[in-house]
Amino acid sequence: MLLKLCAESIRGKRCSQKALDNTTVLSTIDIIKYKNQRGDTNMQQHQLRSTQTGKILFEAHAATLKDCVEQAVNAGIDLSFADLRHADLSCAMLDGGRFDGADFTEANLSGANLSEASLRGVHFKNAALYNACLCLSDLSGCDFQGADFGATDIHGTLLSRAVFSTLSCFTLDFFGAEDMKSCTFIDAHGITTLFSQPPVVVKGLGASPLIFIGGTIRSGHERLFPATDISIPNRVARTA
């Protein structure tokens, strides 16, 4: 976008028509450079790089990294495998973005809009996803180990092969998911449970919720049934 910039108006004075006619047409980048020269240092150069190649996927002058990522999404940039570890993306508008294989480890995505996004194989380890909207997104193969959920919207999502490990994942409305084949829950003891149907969670019977998941019964991270360490596939094979 091209803008007319009048030096006198910037100093707080009113431009005459003659001065306005003689103004220089500047690009947005020129205006940013001018502001930086005047000491407006809130704008910085941000780069989004690939975790695989280190290649720059997108770069822009922006006040925050969140603004840079939003610009990339709005421009239709493919951010697959983007390195977004530890990023503060709270309340970011990233709907429709392409983030396959991206790394959001320990990112703050609270209140973020990631609806209708392609998020296949994304790393969400230890990420904050409170009040995040993931509805209608492809979350196949995502790693949610250590991720914190709360009022997180997963309606219409594809969740096949997703991995979870926190009890807060049982606040998710798995019944609203479109597909959740071969999901995995890893408890605090490292024991895995496969599930392809929505877990049934009963609260109010104790300090921890009672969870019916993948043929097992759990009280929080403690497995009540079966009490042995037989994995679900082996148990099914033995009873077949």
PAROSE-102779 format. One record per atom (N, C-alpha, C): atom name; y, z, x. Coordinates in steps of 0.2 Angstrom, whole numbers. Layout:
% residues N
atome | north | up | east
CA | Y | Z | X
...
This chain:
% residues 240
atome | north | up | east
N | -6 | 0 | 4
CA | 0 | 0 | 0
C | 6 | 0 | 4
N | 11 | -4 | 3
CA | 17 | -5 | 6
C | 23 | -1 | 3
N | 27 | 3 | 7
CA | 32 | 7 | 4
C | 38 | 6 | 7
N | 44 | 6 | 4
CA | 51 | 6 | 7
C | 53 | 13 | 9
N | 55 | 13 | 16
CA | 56 | 20 | 18
C | 64 | 20 | 20
N | 68 | 24 | 18
CA | 75 | 24 | 19
C | 76 | 31 | 23
N | 78 | 30 | 30
CA | 79 | 35 | 34
C | 84 | 40 | 31
N | 89 | 38 | 28
CA | 94 | 43 | 26
C | 91 | 47 | 20
N | 87 | 44 | 16
CA | 84 | 48 | 10
C | 80 | 53 | 13
N | 76 | 52 | 18
CA | 72 | 57 | 21
C | 76 | 63 | 24
N | 82 | 62 | 26
CA | 86 | 67 | 28
C | 89 | 71 | 22
N | 88 | 69 | 16
CA | 90 | 72 | 10
C | 97 | 69 | 8
N | 99 | 64 | 10
CA | 105 | 60 | 8
C | 103 | 55 | 3
N | 108 | 53 | -1
CA | 107 | 47 | -6
C | 108 | 41 | -2
N | 104 | 36 | -3
CA | 105 | 29 | 0
C | 109 | 25 | -4
N | 114 | 21 | -1
CA | 118 | 16 | -4
C | 113 | 10 | -5
N | 116 | 6 | -10
CA | 112 | 0 | -11
C | 111 | -4 | -5
N | 117 | -5 | -1
CA | 117 | -9 | 5
C | 111 | -6 | 10
N | 111 | 1 | 10
CA | 106 | 4 | 15
C | 99 | 2 | 12
N | 98 | 3 | 6
CA | 92 | 1 | 3
C | 90 | -6 | 4
N | 94 | -10 | 4
CA | 93 | -17 | 5
C | 90 | -19 | 12
N | 93 | -15 | 17
CA | 92 | -16 | 24
C | 86 | -12 | 26
N | 82 | -8 | 22
CA | 77 | -4 | 24
C | 71 | -8 | 26
N | 67 | -5 | 31
CA | 61 | -9 | 33
C | 55 | -7 | 29
N | 51 | -12 | 28
CA | 45 | -11 | 24
C | 40 | -9 | 29
N | 37 | -3 | 28
CA | 32 | 1 | 32
C | 26 | 2 | 29
N | 21 | 2 | 33
CA | 14 | 3 | 30
C | 13 | 10 | 29
N | 8 | 13 | 26
CA | 6 | 20 | 25
C | 5 | 23 | 32
N | 2 | 19 | 37
CA | 0 | 22 | 43
C | 7 | 23 | 47
N | 12 | 18 | 46
CA | 18 | 19 | 50
C | 22 | 26 | 47
N | 21 | 27 | 41
CA | 24 | 33 | 38
C | 21 | 39 | 40
N | 14 | 39 | 41
CA | 11 | 45 | 44
C | 13 | 46 | 51
N | 13 | 41 | 55
CA | 16 | 41 | 62
C | 23 | 45 | 62
N | 27 | 42 | 58
CA | 34 | 45 | 57
C | 34 | 52 | 56
N | 30 | 54 | 51
CA | 29 | 61 | 49
C | 27 | 65 | 55
N | 22 | 63 | 58
CA | 19 | 66 | 64
C | 24 | 67 | 70
N | 29 | 62 | 71
CA | 34 | 63 | 75
C | 39 | 68 | 73
N | 40 | 69 | 67
CA | 45 | 74 | 64
C | 42 | 81 | 64
N | 35 | 82 | 66
CA | 32 | 88 | 66
C | 28 | 90 | 61
N | 27 | 85 | 56
CA | 22 | 86 | 51
C | 15 | 85 | 53
N | 12 | 90 | 56
CA | 5 | 89 | 59
C | -1 | 91 | 54
N | 1 | 91 | 48
CA | -5 | 93 | 43
C | -10 | 87 | 43
N | -8 | 81 | 45
CA | -12 | 75 | 44
C | -15 | 74 | 51
N | -22 | 73 | 51
CA | -26 | 73 | 57
C | -30 | 67 | 57
N | -33 | 64 | 62
CA | -38 | 59 | 63
C | -45 | 62 | 62
N | -48 | 60 | 57
CA | -55 | 63 | 55
C | -60 | 57 | 56
N | -66 | 59 | 59
CA | -71 | 54 | 60
C | -77 | 56 | 57
N | -81 | 52 | 54
CA | -87 | 53 | 51
C | -92 | 49 | 55
N | -97 | 53 | 58
CA | -102 | 49 | 63
C | -109 | 50 | 60
N | -113 | 45 | 63
CA | -120 | 45 | 61
C | -124 | 50 | 65
N | -128 | 54 | 62
CA | -132 | 58 | 66
C | -138 | 55 | 70
N | -139 | 48 | 68
CA | -144 | 45 | 72
C | -142 | 41 | 78
N | -136 | 38 | 77
CA | -133 | 34 | 82
C | -127 | 36 | 85
N | -123 | 41 | 82
CA | -117 | 43 | 85
C | -111 | 38 | 83
N | -113 | 33 | 80
CA | -108 | 28 | 78
C | -103 | 30 | 72
N | -97 | 28 | 73
CA | -92 | 30 | 68
C | -93 | 26 | 61
N | -95 | 30 | 56
CA | -96 | 27 | 50
C | -89 | 26 | 46
N | -84 | 30 | 47
CA | -78 | 30 | 44
C | -73 | 34 | 47
N | -67 | 33 | 48
CA | -62 | 37 | 50
C | -55 | 36 | 47
N | -51 | 41 | 46
CA | -45 | 41 | 42
C | -40 | 46 | 44
N | -34 | 45 | 43
CA | -29 | 51 | 44
C | -29 | 54 | 37
N | -30 | 61 | 38
CA | -31 | 65 | 32
C | -29 | 72 | 33
N | -27 | 76 | 28
CA | -25 | 83 | 29
C | -32 | 87 | 31
N | -37 | 85 | 28
CA | -43 | 89 | 29
C | -49 | 84 | 29
N | -55 | 87 | 32
CA | -61 | 83 | 32
C | -63 | 81 | 25
N | -62 | 85 | 20
CA | -64 | 84 | 13
C | -60 | 78 | 11
N | -54 | 77 | 12
CA | -50 | 71 | 10
C | -53 | 65 | 13
N | -55 | 66 | 19
CA | -57 | 60 | 23
C | -64 | 57 | 20
N | -68 | 62 | 18
CA | -75 | 60 | 15
C | -73 | 57 | 8
N | -69 | 60 | 4
CA | -67 | 57 | -2
C | -64 | 50 | -2
N | -60 | 49 | 3
CA | -57 | 42 | 4
C | -63 | 37 | 6
N | -68 | 39 | 10
CA | -74 | 35 | 11
C | -78 | 33 | 5
N | -79 | 38 | 1
CA | -83 | 37 | -5
C | -79 | 33 | -10
N | -72 | 34 | -10
CA | -68 | 30 | -15
C | -68 | 22 | -12
N | -69 | 21 | -6
CA | -69 | 15 | -3
C | -75 | 11 | -3
N | -80 | 15 | -5
CA | -87 | 12 | -6
C | -91 | 12 | 1
N | -89 | 16 | 6
CA | -92 | 16 | 12
C | -99 | 20 | 12
N | -104 | 17 | 15
CA | -111 | 19 | 15
C | -111 | 25 | 20
N | -112 | 31 | 18
CA | -112 | 37 | 23
C | -119 | 40 | 24
N | -123 | 35 | 24
CA | -130 | 37 | 25
C | -131 | 40 | 33
N | -134 | 46 | 33
CA | -135 | 49 | 40
C | -128 | 52 | 42
N | -123 | 53 | 38
CA | -117 | 56 | 41
C | -118 | 63 | 43
N | -115 | 65 | 48
CA | -115 | 72 | 51
C | -110 | 76 | 47
N | -112 | 80 | 42
CA | -107 | 84 | 38
C | -109 | 91 | 39
N | -112 | 93 | 44
CA | -114 | 100 | 45
C | -108 | 104 | 46
N | -108 | 110 | 42
CA | -103 | 115 | 42
C | -97 | 113 | 39
N | -97 | 107 | 35
CA | -91 | 105 | 32
C | -89 | 109 | 26
N | -82 | 110 | 25
CA | -80 | 113 | 19
C | -78 | 107 | 14
N | -83 | 106 | 9
CA | -82 | 101 | 4
C | -82 | 104 | -3
N | -79 | 110 | -3
CA | -79 | 113 | -9
C | -74 | 110 | -14
N | -77 | 108 | -20
CA | -73 | 105 | -25
C | -72 | 98 | -24
N | -75 | 95 | -19
CA | -74 | 88 | -17
C | -77 | 83 | -22
N | -73 | 78 | -23
CA | -75 | 73 | -28
C | -79 | 67 | -25
N | -86 | 68 | -25
CA | -90 | 63 | -21
C | -95 | 59 | -25
N | -93 | 59 | -32
CA | -98 | 56 | -37
C | -99 | 48 | -35
N | -105 | 46 | -35
CA | -106 | 39 | -34
C | -107 | 38 | -26
N | -107 | 43 | -22
CA | -107 | 42 | -15
C | -114 | 40 | -12
N | -114 | 37 | -7
CA | -121 | 35 | -4
C | -121 | 39 | 3
N | -126 | 44 | 2
CA | -127 | 49 | 8
C | -134 | 50 | 10
N | -138 | 45 | 9
CA | -145 | 45 | 11
C | -146 | 47 | 18
N | -150 | 53 | 19
CA | -152 | 55 | 26
C | -146 | 59 | 29
N | -141 | 60 | 25
CA | -135 | 64 | 28
C | -137 | 71 | 29
N | -133 | 74 | 34
CA | -134 | 81 | 36
C | -129 | 86 | 33
N | -130 | 90 | 28
CA | -125 | 94 | 25
C | -127 | 102 | 27
N | -131 | 103 | 32
CA | -133 | 109 | 34
C | -127 | 114 | 35
N | -127 | 120 | 31
CA | -122 | 125 | 31
C | -116 | 122 | 28
N | -116 | 117 | 25
CA | -109 | 115 | 22
C | -108 | 119 | 15
N | -101 | 119 | 14
CA | -99 | 122 | 8
C | -98 | 117 | 2
N | -102 | 116 | -2
CA | -102 | 111 | -8
C | -101 | 114 | -14
N | -98 | 120 | -14
CA | -97 | 124 | -21
C | -92 | 120 | -25
N | -94 | 119 | -31
CA | -89 | 115 | -36
C | -88 | 108 | -34
N | -92 | 105 | -30
CA | -92 | 98 | -28
C | -95 | 94 | -33
N | -92 | 88 | -34
CA | -95 | 83 | -39
C | -99 | 78 | -35
N | -106 | 79 | -35
CA | -110 | 74 | -32
C | -115 | 70 | -37
N | -112 | 69 | -43
CA | -116 | 66 | -48
C | -116 | 58 | -47
N | -122 | 56 | -49
CA | -124 | 49 | -49
C | -123 | 46 | -41
N | -125 | 51 | -37
CA | -125 | 49 | -30
C | -132 | 48 | -27
N | -132 | 44 | -21
CA | -139 | 43 | -18
C | -139 | 48 | -12
N | -144 | 53 | -13
CA | -144 | 58 | -8
C | -151 | 59 | -6
N | -155 | 53 | -5
CA | -162 | 54 | -3
C | -163 | 56 | 4
N | -167 | 61 | 5
CA | -169 | 64 | 11
C | -163 | 68 | 14
N | -158 | 70 | 10
CA | -153 | 74 | 13
C | -155 | 81 | 15
N | -152 | 83 | 21
CA | -153 | 90 | 23
C | -147 | 95 | 20
N | -149 | 99 | 16
CA | -145 | 104 | 13
C | -147 | 111 | 15
N | -149 | 112 | 21
CA | -151 | 118 | 23
C | -146 | 123 | 24
N | -147 | 129 | 21
CA | -142 | 134 | 21
C | -135 | 132 | 18
N | -135 | 127 | 14
CA | -129 | 125 | 10
C | -127 | 129 | 4
N | -121 | 129 | 3
CA | -118 | 133 | -3
C | -117 | 128 | -9
N | -121 | 128 | -14
CA | -121 | 123 | -20
C | -119 | 127 | -26
N | -115 | 132 | -26
CA | -113 | 135 | -32
C | -109 | 131 | -36
N | -110 | 130 | -43
CA | -106 | 126 | -48
C | -106 | 119 | -46
N | -110 | 116 | -41
CA | -110 | 109 | -39
C | -113 | 105 | -45
N | -111 | 99 | -46
CA | -114 | 94 | -50
C | -118 | 89 | -47
N | -124 | 89 | -48
CA | -129 | 84 | -45
C | -132 | 80 | -50
N | -129 | 80 | -56
CA | -133 | 77 | -61
C | -133 | 69 | -60
N | -139 | 66 | -62
CA | -140 | 59 | -62
C | -141 | 56 | -55
N | -141 | 61 | -50
CA | -142 | 59 | -43
C | -149 | 58 | -41
N | -150 | 54 | -35
CA | -157 | 54 | -32
C | -157 | 59 | -27
N | -161 | 64 | -28
CA | -162 | 69 | -23
C | -169 | 69 | -20
N | -172 | 64 | -20
CA | -179 | 63 | -18
C | -180 | 65 | -10
N | -184 | 70 | -9
CA | -186 | 71 | -2
C | -180 | 76 | 1
N | -176 | 79 | -3
CA | -171 | 83 | 0
C | -173 | 90 | 2
N | -170 | 92 | 8
CA | -172 | 99 | 10
C | -167 | 104 | 8
N | -169 | 108 | 4
CA | -165 | 113 | 1
C | -166 | 120 | 4
N | -170 | 121 | 9
CA | -172 | 127 | 12
C | -166 | 131 | 14
N | -165 | 137 | 11
CA | -160 | 142 | 13
C | -154 | 140 | 9
N | -154 | 135 | 4
CA | -148 | 133 | 0
C | -147 | 138 | -5
N | -141 | 140 | -7
CA | -139 | 144 | -12
C | -137 | 141 | -18
N | -140 | 142 | -24
CA | -138 | 139 | -31
C | -135 | 144 | -35
N | -132 | 141 | -40
CA | -129 | 146 | -46
C | -125 | 141 | -50
N | -127 | 140 | -56
CA | -124 | 136 | -61
C | -123 | 129 | -58
N | -129 | 127 | -55
CA | -129 | 120 | -52
C | -132 | 115 | -57
N | -129 | 110 | -58
CA | -131 | 105 | -63
C | -136 | 100 | -60
N | -142 | 100 | -62
CA | -147 | 95 | -59
C | -150 | 90 | -65
N | -146 | 90 | -70
CA | -148 | 86 | -76
C | -149 | 79 | -74
N | -155 | 76 | -76
CA | -156 | 69 | -75
C | -158 | 67 | -67
N | -159 | 72 | -63
CA | -160 | 70 | -56
C | -167 | 68 | -54
N | -168 | 65 | -49
CA | -174 | 63 | -46
C | -175 | 68 | -40
N | -180 | 72 | -41
CA | -181 | 78 | -37
C | -188 | 77 | -33
N | -192 | 72 | -33
CA | -198 | 71 | -30
C | -198 | 73 | -23
N | -203 | 77 | -21
CA | -204 | 79 | -14
C | -198 | 84 | -11
N | -194 | 86 | -15
CA | -189 | 91 | -13
C | -192 | 97 | -11
N | -189 | 101 | -6
CA | -191 | 107 | -4
C | -186 | 113 | -5
N | -189 | 118 | -7
CA | -184 | 124 | -9
C | -187 | 130 | -6
N | -183 | 135 | -4
CA | -186 | 142 | -1
C | -182 | 148 | -4
N | -177 | 147 | -8
CA | -173 | 153 | -10
C | -174 | 154 | -17
N | -174 | 161 | -19
CA | -175 | 163 | -26
C | -170 | 160 | -31
N | -164 | 158 | -28
CA | -159 | 156 | -32
C | -160 | 149 | -35
N | -165 | 145 | -32
CA | -167 | 139 | -34
C | -170 | 139 | -41
N | -173 | 145 | -43
CA | -175 | 146 | -50
C | -170 | 147 | -55
N | -164 | 147 | -53
CA | -159 | 147 | -58
C | -157 | 140 | -60
N | -160 | 135 | -57
CA | -159 | 128 | -59
C | -163 | 126 | -65
N | -161 | 121 | -69
CA | -164 | 119 | -75
C | -168 | 113 | -73
N | -174 | 115 | -70
CA | -179 | 110 | -69
C | -181 | 106 | -75
N | -181 | 109 | -81
CA | -183 | 105 | -87
C | -178 | 99 | -88
N | -172 | 99 | -85
CA | -168 | 94 | -86
C | -168 | 88 | -81
N | -173 | 89 | -76
CA | -173 | 84 | -71
C | -177 | 78 | -73
N | -176 | 72 | -71
CA | -179 | 66 | -73
C | -186 | 66 | -70
N | -187 | 68 | -63
CA | -193 | 67 | -60
C | -194 | 73 | -55
N | -199 | 76 | -54
CA | -200 | 81 | -49
C | -207 | 82 | -46
N | -210 | 76 | -45
CA | -217 | 76 | -42
C | -217 | 79 | -35
N | -222 | 83 | -34
CA | -224 | 85 | -27
C | -218 | 89 | -24
N | -214 | 93 | -28
CA | -209 | 98 | -25
C | -213 | 103 | -21
N | -209 | 107 | -17
CA | -212 | 112 | -13
C | -208 | 118 | -13
N | -211 | 124 | -14
CA | -207 | 130 | -13
C | -210 | 134 | -7
N | -206 | 136 | -2
CA | -209 | 140 | 4
C | -206 | 147 | 3
N | -210 | 152 | 2
CA | -208 | 159 | 2
C | -206 | 162 | 8
N | -204 | 168 | 8
CA | -201 | 172 | 14
C | -207 | 173 | 19
N | -213 | 172 | 17
CA | -219 | 173 | 22
C | -221 | 166 | 25
N | -218 | 161 | 23
CA | -219 | 154 | 25
C | -225 | 151 | 21
N | -227 | 154 | 16
CA | -233 | 151 | 12
C | -230 | 146 | 7
N | -233 | 140 | 7
CA | -230 | 135 | 2
C | -234 | 134 | -4
N | -230 | 132 | -9
CA | -233 | 131 | -16
C | -230 | 124 | -18
N | -235 | 120 | -20
CA | -233 | 113 | -23
C | -232 | 114 | -30
N | -227 | 110 | -33
CA | -226 | 110 | -40
C | -223 | 104 | -42
N | -226 | 101 | -48
CA | -223 | 95 | -51
C | -221 | 96 | -58
N | -221 | 102 | -60
CA | -219 | 104 | -67
C | -213 | 110 | -66
N | -209 | 110 | -71
CA | -204 | 115 | -71
C | -207 | 122 | -70
N | -204 | 126 | -66
CA | -207 | 133 | -65
C | -204 | 137 | -72
N | -208 | 142 | -74
CA | -207 | 146 | -79
C | -204 | 153 | -76
N | -198 | 155 | -78
CA | -195 | 161 | -75
C | -194 | 166 | -80
N | -197 | 172 | -79
CA | -196 | 178 | -84
C | -192 | 183 | -80
N | -186 | 185 | -83
CA | -182 | 190 | -80
C | -182 | 196 | -84
N | -180 | 202 | -81
CA | -179 | 208 | -84
C | -185 | 213 | -84
N | -190 | 211 | -81
CA | -196 | 215 | -80
C | -197 | 219 | -74
N | -192 | 218 | -69
CA | -192 | 222 | -63
C | -186 | 219 | -59
N | -186 | 221 | -53
CA | -180 | 219 | -48
C | -180 | 212 | -47
N | -186 | 209 | -46
CA | -187 | 202 | -45
C | -190 | 198 | -51
N | -188 | 192 | -52
CA | -190 | 188 | -58
C | -198 | 187 | -57
N | -201 | 186 | -63
CA | -208 | 184 | -63
C | -208 | 176 | -63
N | -212 | 173 | -59
CA | -211 | 166 | -58
C | -218 | 163 | -59
N | -219 | 158 | -64
CA | -225 | 154 | -64
C | -224 | 147 | -62
N | -227 | 146 | -56
CA | -225 | 140 | -53
C | -232 | 137 | -49
N | -233 | 131 | -50
CA | -238 | 127 | -47
C | -245 | 131 | -47
N | -247 | 134 | -53
CA | -253 | 137 | -53
C | -253 | 144 | -50
N | -248 | 146 | -48
CA | -247 | 153 | -45
C | -242 | 157 | -49
N | -243 | 164 | -49
CA | -239 | 169 | -52
C | -235 | 173 | -46
N | -229 | 173 | -46
CA | -225 | 177 | -41
C | -220 | 182 | -44
N | -219 | 187 | -40
CA | -214 | 192 | -41
C | -209 | 191 | -36
N | -204 | 187 | -37
CA | -199 | 185 | -31
C | -203 | 181 | -26
N | -203 | 183 | -20
CA | -206 | 180 | -14
C | -213 | 182 | -14
N | -216 | 187 | -18
CA | -222 | 190 | -17
C | -227 | 186 | -22
N | -232 | 184 | -19
CA | -237 | 180 | -24
C | -242 | 185 | -27
N | -243 | 185 | -33
CA | -247 | 190 | -37
C | -254 | 186 | -38
N | -254 | 180 | -40
CA | -260 | 176 | -41
C | -259 | 169 | -39
N | -264 | 166 | -36
CA | -270 | 170 | -33
C | -267 | 174 | -27
N | -271 | 179 | -25
CA | -269 | 184 | -20
C | -271 | 181 | -13
N | -275 | 176 | -12
CA | -277 | 173 | -6
C | -272 | 168 | -4
N | -273 | 166 | 2
CA | -269 | 161 | 5
C | -272 | 153 | 4
N | -276 | 153 | -1
CA | -278 | 146 | -2
C | -273 | 142 | -5
N | -271 | 136 | -2
CA | -266 | 131 | -5
C | -268 | 128 | -11
N | -264 | 126 | -15
CA | -265 | 123 | -22
C | -270 | 117 | -21
N | -269 | 112 | -17
CA | -273 | 107 | -17
C | -281 | 109 | -15
N | -282 | 114 | -11
CA | -288 | 116 | -9
C | -291 | 120 | -15
N | -287 | 124 | -18
CA | -290 | 128 | -24
C | -292 | 123 | -29
N | -289 | 118 | -31
CA | -290 | 113 | -36
C | -297 | 110 | -34
N | -298 | 108 | -27
CA | -304 | 104 | -25
C | -310 | 109 | -26
N | -309 | 115 | -25
CA | -315 | 120 | -25
C | -317 | 121 | -32
N | -312 | 120 | -37
CA | -314 | 121 | -44
C | -316 | 115 | -48
N | -315 | 109 | -44
CA | -316 | 103 | -47
C | -324 | 102 | -48
